[in-house]
Amino acid sequence: MKARVGIALALISACVAEPIWAQMDRSPIPLPRPGTIRPLVPVAPAMVETVPSAYFASPVPKPRPKLRLPSGTAALVTYGKKGSVCDMSDIRGRTISAVRGRAAGCGISEPVEITEVAGVRLSTPAIVDCTTAKTLRTWIETGAKPTIGRLGGGLAELHIAASYVCRPRNNQSGAKISEHAKGHAIDISAFTLRNGKSLAVLTGWDQRIDGKLLRKLHSSACGPFSTVLGPESDRHHRDHFHFDTARYRGGSYCR
């Protein structure tokens, strides 16, 4: 009996001297499994310096190729205000003093002398008013250029047969005053293409190919202009087109 009591007292004293958590702390730490830990590889200083700069460098953009226009297409023409008239940059010329006619009904209060319209040259300066100059521009852009298209490289020049002149209609004595005498009319006798070819009203009207184009040019002016006359209107217009901006007509007269 005494022996058992002694053993119990020895066990109790051992627990008091060394707590259980202290005993647990001496448990072995499990070793890592083979192959789970890889040795660290030292990074070279050169790699740290050069890799980021090479990685983040922006590529230099390559220059865009130059725009090439299709063969036979004219380059676009831009204009400044200097040298333009009628508040239109592509109507080139100059403003001139008022024209006083020698006869009643002749003259232009605000005339301009135009030399180029919408990139198309005039063979000789034309004296008209701004309404007629702007109407000519409209017809060139919506009628003449689309009709000619790329033929011969496009339209280059209008051959001007007449603009302002103080006279009666068709130079007939006793006739009413002409629209030319008011700066409202312009006569065109031929169309020159960029390759030098000329479409003349007198010689081309009855030809198969040129005549077809000239008829289209004639009809395309009917609408922008108040009066459009050509070789089939009368003997006075066999060699030219007469375009005018008569202010008294409600619609266009085309013949």
SESE-568322 format. One record per atom (N, C-alpha, C): x, z, y. Coordinates in pm, whole numbers, padded with zeros to 5 digits, always signed. Example, Ala and Ser with C-alpha at 12.3 -4.5 7.8 and 13.67 -1.06 7.14 Angstrom:
% residues 2
+01319+00780-00569+01230+00780-00450+01320+00780-00330+01285+00708-00225+01367+00714-00106+01290+00787+00003
This chain:
% residues 255
+00083+00000-00120+00000+00000+00000+00086+00000+00124+00184+00085+00127+00274+00093+00243+00349-00039+00260+00382-00102+00147+00456-00228+00154+00373-00336+00220+00246-00339+00189+00158-00441+00248+00144-00420+00397+00131-00294+00437+00119-00264+00581+00246-00306+00653+00356-00290+00594+00484-00326+00658+00496-00476+00678+00452-00548+00578+00458-00695+00591+00369-00744+00702+00249-00684+00713+00154-00725+00818+00211-00694+00954+00271-00576+00968+00329-00539+01098+00443-00633+01133+00519-00679+01037+00631-00771+01063+00582-00906+01109+00474-00949+01049+00418-01078+01092+00365-01073+01234+00297-00961+01266+00240-00944+01402+00351-00941+01504+00458-00872+01477+00568-00861+01574+00636-00997+01594+00642-01075+01487+00705-01207+01499+00622-01297+01589+00489-01291+01577+00401-01374+01662+00411-01334+01807+00419-01199+01829+00428-01152+01968+00560-01194+02029+00667-01192+01953+00799-01225+02005+00810-01373+02038+00742-01462+01961+00754-01608+01985+00614-01669+01978+00555-01706+02089+00418-01762+02089+00411-01886+02005+00285-01919+01969+00262-02034+01882+00297-02166+01949+00274-02170+02085+00302-02297+02155+00450-02327+02155+00533-02216+02153+00678-02236+02149+00719-02295+02015+00649-02252+01913+00680-02306+01782+00641-02454+01774+00524-02488+01835+00478-02627+01833+00572-02719+01911+00635-02666+02016+00722-02747+02101+00845-02795+02026+00878-02727+01914+00994-02766+01837+00963-02874+01735+00837-02931+01739+00800-03035+01643+00878-03162+01672+00919-03234+01571+01005-03354+01592+00931-03465+01666+01002-03536+01758+00945-03650+01831+00953-03771+01742+00842-03842+01724+00846-03959+01634+00936-04069+01689+01013-04127+01605+01103-04235+01645+01025-04366+01664+01066-04452+01756+00996-04581+01775+01014-04670+01654+00911-04756+01636+00917-04849+01524+01024-04956+01551+01082-05004+01447+01188-05107+01466+01131-05233+01532+01204-05292+01629+01164-05419+01694+01072-05406+01812+01027-05283+01848+00933-05267+01959+01001-05253+02093+01127-05215+02097+01199-05197+02222+01310-05300+02230+01309-05379+02343+01411-05483+02359+01511-05437+02464+01635-05467+02444+01737-05425+02544+01714-05498+02677+01738-05433+02788+01725-05492+02920+01837-05591+02945+01799-05709+03005+01898-05812+03036+01928-05805+03185+02049-05782+03223+02082-05773+03367+02060-05908+03436+02002-05905+03561+01977-06025+03639+02095-06049+03731+02146-06173+03727+02261-06206+03812+02219-06210+03958+02303-06157+04049+02269-06159+04192+02242-06300+04243+02311-06400+04191+02292-06537+04240+02150-06584+04214+02094-06542+04098+01957-06583+04066+01858-06521+04162+01879-06397+04199+01788-06328+04291+01787-06396+04426+01900-06452+04469+01908-06512+04602+01858-06655+04603+01888-06732+04497+01859-06875+04504+01722-06913+04450+01670-06843+04353+01544-06883+04292+01428-06880+04390+01408-06770+04467+01294-06770+04559+01300-06882+04662+01417-06909+04721+01426-07011+04824+01398-07149+04767+01443-07174+04643+01417-07304+04583+01270-07316+04543+01210-07205+04502+01072-07209+04453+00973-07230+04566+00998-07164+04682+00902-07169+04792+00933-07278+04894+01034-07362+04874+01069-07465+04971+00958-07569+04979+00911-07607+05102+00805-07705+05122+00863-07845+05111+00795-07936+05037+00848-08074+05027+00833-08148+05159+00928-08232+05192+00923-08310+05315+00825-08425+05293+00718-08440+05377+00620-08548+05356+00683-08685+05374+00644-08778+05288+00696-08913+05298+00620-08990+05406+00686-09078+05480+00616-09156+05584+00513-09247+05523+00399-09263+05595+00292-09350+05546+00334-09496+05562+00292-09581+05469+00326-09724+05484+00254-09785+05602+00317-09884+05666+00257-09950+05781+00135-10030+05737+00032-10027+05825-00090-10101+05797-00065-10250+05812-00101-10325+05709-00086-10470+05712-00225-10534+05718-00249-10614+05823-00376-10683+05837-00379-10802+05742-00500-10836+05691-00511-10953+05605-00468-11080+05677-00423-11176+05602-00379-11302+05660-00493-11368+05738-00462-11413+05860-00563-11478+05942-00642-11384+06029-00615-11252+06019-00687-11155+06100-00607-11121+06224-00670-11130+06340-00602-11099+06465-00592-10948+06483-00481-10903+06540-00463-10760+06566-00559-10715+06675-00601-10591+06665-00691-10537+06766-00617-10524+06899-00687-10553+07007-00627-10548+07139-00690-10433+07218-00606-10350+07275-00656-10241+07358-00615-10266+07503-00697-10216+07594-00674-10240+07736-00682-10109+07813-00612-10108+07924-00627-09999+08020-00722-10043+08130-00751-09953+08220-00844-09986+08327-00782-10083+08428-00651-10079+08442-00586-10166+08538-00602-10311+08496-00648-10394+08590-00666-10535+08561-00801-10569+08502-00889-10469+08488-01022-10494+08435-01125-10494+08548-01238-10558+08523-01345-10565+08623-01479-10535+08557-01580-10515+08640-01718-10493+08595-01731-10368+08507-01641-10271+08526-01643-10146+08449-01630-10170+08298-01568-10279+08261-01544-10311+08120-01395-10336+08102-01332-10255+08019-01186-10266+08005-01142-10399+07946-01227-10465+07867-01186-10591+07806-01237-10714+07879-01287-10696+08002-01312-10810+08089-01201-10807+08193-01106-10899+08179-00987-10898+08262-01000-10997+08377-00949-10957+08491-00956-11044+08609-00936-10963+08735-01004-11004+08840-00994-10932+08967-01123-10946+09046-01147-10846+09129-01261-10851+09220-01220-10928+09344-01306-11018+09388-01274-11098+09507-01380-11076+09614-01350-11124+09732-01443-11108+09844-01571-11188+09821-01676-11147+09889-01804-11216+09876-01789-11365+09906-01858-11444+09825-01854-11590+09843-01973-11633+09928-01943-11698+10040-02048-11748+10130-02066-11897+10106-02187-11938+10069-02212-12077+10040-02231-12162+10165-02201-12290+10150-02219-12383+10262-02364-12424+10278-02444-12404+10173-02585-12443+10179-02672-12323+10146-02797-12332+10181-02891-12221+10155-02902-12197+10004-02897-12072+09966-02909-12034+09826-02777-12021+09754-02669-12068+09817-02537-12057+09753-02470-11925+09789-02383-11880+09704-02303-11762+09734-02319-11651+09631-02220-11560+09630-02222-11443+09542-02182-11322+09626-02265-11221+09627-02235-11103+09709-02122-11018+09649-02117-11008+09518-02012-10928+09452-01951-11009+09338-01867-11105+09370-01809-11191+09267-01685-11131+09201-01657-11179+09082-01532-11146+09012-01472-11277+08962-01341-11278+08952-01270-11392+08897-01211-11348+08765-01265-11396+08654-01226-11347+08522-01133-11446+08453-01038-11392+08378-00938-11474+08309-00936-11451+08158-00994-11342+08112-00996-11310+07969-01113-11218+07940-01182-11245+07830-01299-11165+07794-01293-11131+07645-01296-11002+07615-01295-10955+07475-01181-11015+07395-01064-11027+07459-00947-11079+07389-00939-11230+07381-01035-11300+07440-01037-11446+07440-01002-11496+07579-00900-11581+07590-00857-11634+07719-00956-11738+07771-00956-11752+07902-01029-11861+07966-00926-11962+08014-00952-12090+07994-00854-12193+08028-00825-12197+08177-00922-12159+08255-00906-12149+08401-00990-12033+08449-00949-11961+08553-01029-11848+08600-01171-11891+08636-01268-11809+08598-01409-11838+08624-01463-11739+08726-01532-11789+08825-01592-11705+08929-01740-11691+08898-01781-11568+08869-01920-11536+08834-01953-11398+08890-02076-11353+08867-02108-11214+08899-02090-11131+08773-02099-10998+08785-02071-10911+08670-02176-10923+08561-02301-10951+08597-02404-10968+08494-02367-11083+08401-02321-11193+08459-02283-11309+08379-02156-11280+08299-02061-11210+08360-01936-11175+08289-01966-11086+08168-02055-10989+08184-02088-10900+08074-02167-10973+07966-02254-11065+08007-02330-11143+07909-02236-11232+07829-02138-11290+07895-02037-11371+07825-01964-11286+07722-01930-11165+07761-01862-11073+07668-01950-11045+07547-02079-11017+07570-02171-10989+07460-02178-11107+07363-02188-11227+07418-02196-11346+07332-02066-11368+07254-01953-11348+07317-01825-11365+07247-01816-11269+07128-01856-11144+07151-01844-11042+07046-01948-11060+06935-02071-11096+06972-02179-11102+06873-02208-11241+06822-02162-11344+06894-02191-11480+06854-02069-11564+06824-01982-11580+06923-01868-11671+06908-01768-11624+06803-01723-11501+06813-01624-11451+06717-01676-11450+06573-01796-11397+06549-01846-11401+06410-01864-11543+06357-01902-11636+06443-01922-11774+06399-01789-11839+06361-01688-11822+06444-01556-11877+06414-01491-11805+06297-01509-11673+06293-01450-11593+06186-01298-11605+06184-01241-11624+06066-01095-11635+06050-01046-11780+06056-01136-11870+06080-01097-12011+06086-00987-12032+06189-00876-12087+06146-00765-12114+06236-00705-11989+06297-00728-11873+06234-00676-11747+06287-00770-11680+06385-00885-11742+06412-00981-11681+06504-00983-11753+06639-01081-11712+06721-01099-11774+06852-00994-11724+06951-00928-11817+07019-00822-11781+07113-00859-11809+07258-00931-11920+07282-00953-11961+07422-01082-12040+07436-01147-12021+07552-01262-12102+07592-01216-12199+07700-01249-12325+07685-01216-12423+07789-01330-12426+07888-01304-12378+08008-01408-12367+08112-01419-12497+08189-01540-12554+08186-01564-12679+08259-01614-12651+08401-01684-12540+08420-01735-12506+08554-01781-12362+08556-01773-12301+08674-01834-12169+08697-01906-12177+08831-01859-12103+08931-01928-12110+09060-01901-12243+09129-02006-12305+09177-01997-12423+09263-02130-12437+09336-02123-12462+09464-02243-12473+09546-02298-12616+09533-02402-12632+09450-02459-12765+09428-02600-12752+09372-02677-12862+09374-02808-12863+09309-02792-12883+09159-02900-12866+09084-02895-12881+08940-02848-13022+08902-02754-13026+08811-02699-13151+08759-02647-13244+08869-02616-13183+08984-02564-13261+09097-02663-13369+09144-02791-13346+09119-02892-13442+09158-02948-13407+09296-02937-13499+09388-02986-13477+09523-03136-13446+09522-03174-13344+09594-03315-13305+09602-03357-13208+09494-03273-13183+09394-03307-13089+09288-03293-12946+09337-03350-12855+09260-03339-12713+09294-03193-12670+09288-03166-12558+09355-03030-12508+09357-02988-12465+09215-02868-12496+09177-02819-12463+09044-02785-12315+09031-02793-12265+08908-02750-12127+08881-02600-12111+08902-02527-12222+08895-02384-12218+08926-02362-12174+09071-02451-12212+09158-02437-12182+09300-02461-12035+09332-02511-11960+09232-02537-11817+09251-02440-11730+09172-02349-11794+09102-02256-11718+09018-02317-11672+08889-02428-11737+08847-02500-11696+08726-02469-11784+08606-02381-11885+08620-02363-11982+08512-02216-12009+08482-02194-12051+08357-02060-12091+08314-02075-12204+08213-01991-12307+08225-01993-12421+08134-01868-12419+08046-01888-12443+07916-01778-12441+07819-01774-12576+07748-01658-12642+07752-01647-12776+07692-01571-12777+07560-01499-12672+07529-01423-12670+07403-01383-12528+07367-01350-12510+07239-01308-12381+07184-01173-12403+07115-01073-12327+07155-00939-12339+07096-00914-12223+07001-00868-12254+06881-00838-12151+06781-00692-12109+06793-00657-12002+06725-00521-11946+06738-00414-12037+06677-00455-12124+06588-00357-12216+06531-00343-12344+06614-00412-12350+06728-00401-12465+06818-00511-12567+06803-00590-12560+06697-00699-12656+06677-00804-12638+06785-00861-12750+06830-00963-12746+06934-01095-12802+06881-01203-12733+06912-01338-12779+06881-01402-12824+07011-01399-12954+07036-01452-13009+07161-01597-13048+07144-01681-13013+07241-01823-13043+07232-01846-13194+07229-01776-13269+07311-01799-13413+07321-01768-13485+07191-01654-13455+07131-01611-13528+07011-01652-13461+06880-01685-13333+06885-01713-13262+06760-01859-13244+06727-01947-13263+06825-02090-13233+06804-02149-13313+06688-02111-13437+06673-02169-13522+06569-02084-13527+06442-01977-13452+06437-01896-13447+06316-01958-13350+06216-01928-13372+06087-01992-13292+05982-01952-13145+05988-01822-13117+05994-01775-12977+05990-01776-12916+06129-01710-12980+06225-01704-12924+06360-01843-12916+06422-01926-13016+06394-02061-13016+06449-02143-12897+06402-02125-12860+06275-02197-12745+06221-02158-12617+06293-02029-12600+06318-01981-12482+06390-02031-12482+06535-02022-12597+06600-02064-12606+06740-02213-12577+06756-02293-12621+06662-02436-12592+06667-02463-12443+06650-02385-12379+06564-02401-12234+06547-02358-12159+06674-02252-12206+06736-02207-12143+06861-02313-12160+06969-02372-12276+06975-02477-12306+07073-02598-12215+07052-02646-12206+06928-02766-12125+06900-02739-11975+06914-02615-11931+06888-02585-11787+06900-02590-11738+07044-02580-11831+07140-02587-11792+07281-02730-11778+07329-02824-11828+07250-02966-11820+07287-03016-11680+07256-03034-11601+07358-03069-11460+07343-02992-11380+07445-02859-11378+07432-02780-11315+07539-02799-11386+07673-02797-11520+07672-02813-11596+07796-02958-11640+07813-02999-11656+07939-03136-11699+07970-03154-11848+07943-03052-11927+07975-03057-12072+07954-02936-12117+07875-02961-12196+07771-02855-12251+07688-02884-12400+07670-02795-12483+07723-02812-12628+07714-02691-12689+07645-02714-12796+07570-02607-12864+07499-02628-13014+07497-02552-13084+07410-02557-13230+07406-02695-13289+07381-02784-13217+07316-02915-13271+07285-03020-13238+07391-02980-13168+07497-03076-13135+07603-03098-13253+07698-02989-13315+07744-02997-13433+07830-02858-13494+07842-02851-13606+07909-02724-13677+07921-02621-13603+08004-02666-13506+08084-02574-13433+08170-02494-13328+08094-02532-13299+07972-02465-13193+07895-02407-13246+07764-02373-13373+07760-02317-13433+07639-02181-13374+07604-02106-13330+07705-01969-13286+07680-01946-13137+07700-02052-13059+07716-02031-12914+07735-02158-12835+07707-02139-12704+07692-02251-12610+07684-02270-12548+07822-02393-12537+07863-02426-12468+07988-02494-12336+07952-02435-12225+07996-02493-12092+07976-02520-12030+08112-02640-11974+08131-02663-11904+08257-02751-11782+08236-02753-11696+08338-02830-11571+08335-02936-11574+08444-03015-11681+08447-03122-11693+08547-03210-11569+08542-03241-11514+08659-03311-11385+08665-03462-11399+08668-03512-11519+08671-03657-11537+08687-03727-11570+08555-03656-11587+08447-03718-11622+08320-03745-11498+08237-03863-11499+08171-03899-11387+08085-03828-11391+07951-03791-11510+07904-03719-11527+07778-03616-11636+07790-03549-11663+07679-03442-11764+07681-03499-11904+07666-03437-11998+07735-03469-12140+07722-03347-12207+07658-03364-12256+07536-03251-12312+07462-03283-12454+07416-03190-12544+07447-03213-12683+07409-03079-12753+07391
